[in-house]
Amino acid sequence: MPHRVTVSTGARLHFGLLAHATQAKRQFGGVGLMVDRPGFRLTAEVCDRRETPDQYSGPDVWRQRVLDVVRHCRALSTPSVANYQWSLSETIDQHVGLGSGTQLALAVARAYSALQNDEFDATELARRAGRGLRSSLGIHGFLVGGLLVEAGKRSAEQISPAVARVAWPEDWQLLLIRPRTVRGLCGAAEIQAFANLPPLSAAVSAQLCQLALLELLPAALEQDFAACSEALFQFGRIVGDYFAPVQGGTYCTPQITSLVKYLRDQGIRGVGQSSWGP
């Protein structure tokens, strides 16, 4: 078995969900894109002495997350006689629409399984990491990247299946912009926000599905930059209008709203917000 492994991740952009209604057969779903940076770089190696407990070095904000996922993995795996040193040398900021929690949890699960000489698909890694409450875009994208569509969950326990993936054209660059002092919703506040939202109408859900499957993905596949850009903007605008009652507008802050207008006025069509932003 290996004594040391390193896992590097990307980050996840979430352009919006496809369904959120009591009568829908599937809940949430969504469209998103994996980007190669920012990302986590996690190294795990066997401790020199067996009696040494699992150790962590890196930003303190991630300490508990890493050690909790390690415990979760241990509970679902063949008992290991070894304990490990976990080191984070590169990180993603929390609660800024980049899917940091999922990427780190999957990195820990992937490293742990490699140290046990096991190999699992993304769904099993997520189960071992305890992820997949709502979105699964970052789960499926962790191993394969690309522009992804997930179908949504039939039950609370299910990890939503990925139903489409298109490779992002290599020469299409993205610019990530955010104010440093703003954070998106998370935890109890996020759960309450979803609870306060009215059902997403079947007509709007159908419009989003059409945009995703008949415009956004085919345009990326055909490398039609203008069509893909406009579809991405329209998709995000419709989703943002739905979330406006709980985020204060189509976008998460007046500053971001002004920035979207400015970029569009400059002829940059493909502008959107990832998750709760910013």
C-alpha positions in Angstrom: 0.0 0.0 0.0 1.2 3.6 -0.7 2.6 5.5 2.3 2.0 9.0 0.8 -0.5 10.4 -1.7 -1.4 13.9 -3.0 -4.7 14.9 -4.4 -5.3 18.1 -6.3 -8.8 19.4 -7.1 -10.4 22.1 -9.1 -13.5 24.2 -8.2 -17.2 24.0 -9.1 -19.3 26.8 -10.7 -23.0 26.2 -10.2 -25.2 28.1 -12.7 -28.5 27.1 -11.1 -31.0 24.4 -10.4 -33.7 22.9 -12.6 -36.5 22.0 -10.2 -37.7 23.0 -6.7 -41.3 22.1 -6.1 -43.3 19.7 -4.0 -45.0 18.1 -7.1 -41.7 17.5 -9.0 -40.6 13.9 -9.3 -37.0 15.1 -8.9 -35.7 17.9 -6.8 -32.9 20.4 -7.5 -30.8 19.1 -10.4 -28.7 21.7 -12.0 -26.1 22.9 -14.5 -22.5 23.7 -13.6 -18.9 23.8 -14.8 -15.6 22.6 -13.2 -12.7 24.9 -13.4 -9.1 23.9 -12.8 -8.3 26.7 -10.4 -8.6 27.7 -7.6 -8.3 24.3 -6.0 -7.2 22.2 -3.0 -3.9 20.4 -2.8 -4.0 17.8 -0.1 -1.3 15.4 1.0 -1.8 12.4 3.3 1.0 10.2 4.6 1.3 7.4 7.1 2.4 8.6 10.6 5.7 7.2 11.7 4.2 5.6 14.9 1.0 3.7 15.1 -0.1 5.2 18.3 0.0 8.7 16.8 -3.6 9.9 16.1 -4.5 11.5 12.7 -2.8 14.8 12.4 -3.6 17.9 10.4 -1.6 20.9 9.2 -2.9 23.8 7.2 -5.5 26.6 7.6 -7.4 26.1 10.8 -10.7 26.8 9.1 -10.5 23.4 7.4 -9.2 21.3 10.3 -12.5 20.0 11.5 -13.8 19.3 8.0 -10.8 17.2 7.1 -10.8 15.2 10.4 -14.5 14.7 10.3 -14.3 13.2 6.8 -11.4 11.0 7.8 -13.6 9.6 10.6 -16.5 9.1 8.2 -14.2 7.2 5.8 -12.9 5.0 8.6 -16.4 4.1 9.7 -17.2 2.8 6.2 -13.9 1.1 5.4 -12.0 -2.0 6.5 -10.3 -1.0 9.8 -6.9 0.5 9.1 -4.0 -0.1 11.4 -2.4 3.2 10.3 -3.1 6.8 11.2 -2.2 9.7 8.8 -0.8 13.2 8.6 -3.1 15.4 6.5 -1.6 18.6 5.0 -3.4 21.3 3.0 -1.0 23.5 0.9 -3.6 25.1 -1.4 -7.2 26.0 -0.6 -10.4 27.4 -2.0 -12.3 30.2 -0.1 -15.5 29.1 1.7 -19.0 30.2 0.8 -18.2 32.1 -2.4 -19.9 29.8 -5.0 -17.0 27.5 -5.7 -18.1 24.3 -4.0 -15.2 24.2 -1.6 -16.7 21.9 1.0 -17.5 19.1 -1.5 -14.1 19.4 -3.3 -12.2 19.1 0.0 -14.3 16.3 1.3 -13.9 14.3 -1.9 -10.1 15.0 -1.9 -9.9 13.5 1.6 -12.0 10.5 0.6 -10.0 9.9 -2.5 -6.7 10.2 -0.6 -8.0 7.8 2.1 -9.1 5.2 -0.4 -5.8 5.4 -2.2 -3.9 4.8 1.0 -6.1 1.8 1.5 -5.3 0.7 -2.1 -9.0 1.1 -3.0 -10.5 2.9 -6.0 -14.1 4.2 -6.0 -16.3 6.1 -8.4 -17.4 9.7 -7.6 -20.8 8.6 -6.1 -19.1 6.1 -3.7 -16.5 8.7 -2.8 -19.3 11.2 -2.0 -21.1 8.6 0.2 -17.9 8.0 2.1 -17.4 11.7 2.5 -21.0 12.4 3.5 -21.7 14.8 0.6 -24.6 15.3 -1.8 -27.4 17.0 0.3 -28.6 19.0 -2.7 -26.2 19.5 -5.6 -24.0 16.7 -7.0 -22.3 18.7 -9.8 -19.1 19.0 -7.8 -19.3 15.3 -7.0 -19.4 14.2 -10.6 -17.1 16.9 -11.8 -14.4 16.0 -9.2 -13.1 13.1 -11.3 -14.1 14.1 -14.9 -14.4 18.0 -15.1 -16.4 19.6 -17.8 -19.8 21.3 -18.3 -22.3 19.1 -16.5 -26.1 18.6 -16.0 -27.4 16.6 -13.1 -31.0 15.3 -13.1 -32.1 15.9 -9.5 -32.9 13.7 -6.5 -35.9 11.3 -6.2 -35.2 11.0 -2.5 -33.3 12.8 0.2 -30.6 10.1 0.4 -30.0 9.8 -3.3 -27.0 11.4 -5.0 -28.4 13.1 -8.1 -27.2 11.3 -11.3 -25.2 13.2 -14.0 -27.1 13.0 -17.3 -24.9 15.1 -19.6 -21.3 16.2 -19.8 -19.6 18.3 -22.5 -15.9 19.1 -22.5 -15.3 22.9 -22.1 -13.3 24.2 -25.1 -9.7 24.7 -24.0 -9.4 28.2 -25.5 -12.5 29.5 -23.7 -11.2 31.3 -20.7 -13.2 32.3 -17.6 -12.8 35.3 -15.3 -13.9 34.9 -11.7 -14.8 38.2 -10.0 -16.0 38.7 -6.4 -15.9 41.3 -3.6 -13.6 40.1 -0.8 -15.9 41.0 2.0 -19.1 39.2 0.9 -20.1 35.5 1.6 -23.0 33.5 0.2 -25.6 31.7 2.3 -24.6 28.5 4.0 -25.7 26.1 6.8 -29.0 26.9 8.6 -29.4 30.2 6.7 -29.3 28.3 3.3 -31.8 25.7 4.5 -34.2 28.4 5.7 -33.8 30.3 2.4 -34.9 27.2 0.4 -37.8 26.7 2.9 -39.0 30.3 2.3 -39.0 30.0 -1.5 -42.2 29.3 -3.3 -42.3 26.2 -5.7 -40.5 26.7 -9.0 -43.3 26.6 -11.6 -43.3 23.7 -14.1 -43.2 26.3 -16.9 -40.0 27.9 -15.5 -38.4 24.5 -14.9 -39.2 23.5 -18.5 -37.7 26.7 -19.8 -34.5 26.0 -17.8 -34.3 22.5 -19.1 -34.7 23.7 -22.6 -32.0 26.3 -22.2 -29.6 23.8 -20.7 -30.1 20.8 -23.1 -31.1 22.6 -26.3 -29.0 25.7 -26.2 -26.1 25.8 -23.6 -24.7 22.2 -24.0 -25.0 22.0 -27.8 -23.4 25.4 -28.2 -20.4 24.3 -26.0 -20.2 21.0 -27.9 -20.2 22.9 -31.3 -17.8 25.6 -29.8 -20.3 28.3 -30.7 -19.0 30.9 -28.2 -21.7 33.5 -28.7 -24.6 31.1 -28.4 -23.1 29.4 -25.4 -22.4 32.8 -23.7 -26.0 34.1 -24.2 -27.5 30.8 -23.0 -25.4 30.9 -19.9 -26.5 34.4 -19.1 -30.2 33.7 -19.7 -30.1 30.6 -17.6 -28.5 32.4 -14.7 -30.9 35.4 -15.0 -34.0 33.1 -14.8 -32.6 31.2 -11.8 -31.6 34.5 -10.2 -35.1 35.9 -10.6 -36.5 32.8 -8.8 -34.0 33.3 -5.9 -34.6 37.1 -5.7 -36.9 37.0 -2.7 -34.2 35.4 -0.5 -31.1 37.1 -1.9 -32.4 40.6 -2.4 -32.4 40.6 -6.2 -31.5 38.6 -9.4 -27.9 38.8 -8.1 -26.6 38.6 -4.6 -25.6 42.2 -4.1 -26.2 45.6 -5.8 -22.5 45.7 -6.6 -22.7 42.4 -8.5 -25.8 43.6 -10.3 -24.0 46.7 -11.5 -21.0 44.6 -12.5 -23.2 42.3 -14.6 -24.7 45.2 -16.4 -21.3 46.8 -17.0 -19.8 43.6 -18.5 -22.9 43.1 -20.7 -22.6 46.7 -21.9 -19.0 46.0 -22.9 -20.2 43.2 -25.2 -19.3 40.3 -22.8 -22.5 38.2 -23.0 -21.7 35.1 -20.8 -22.0 36.6 -17.3 -23.5 34.7 -14.4 -23.4 34.1 -10.7 -22.3 30.8 -9.2 -24.5 29.4 -6.5 -25.3 32.0 -3.8 -22.3 33.9 -5.1 -20.8 36.3 -4.8 
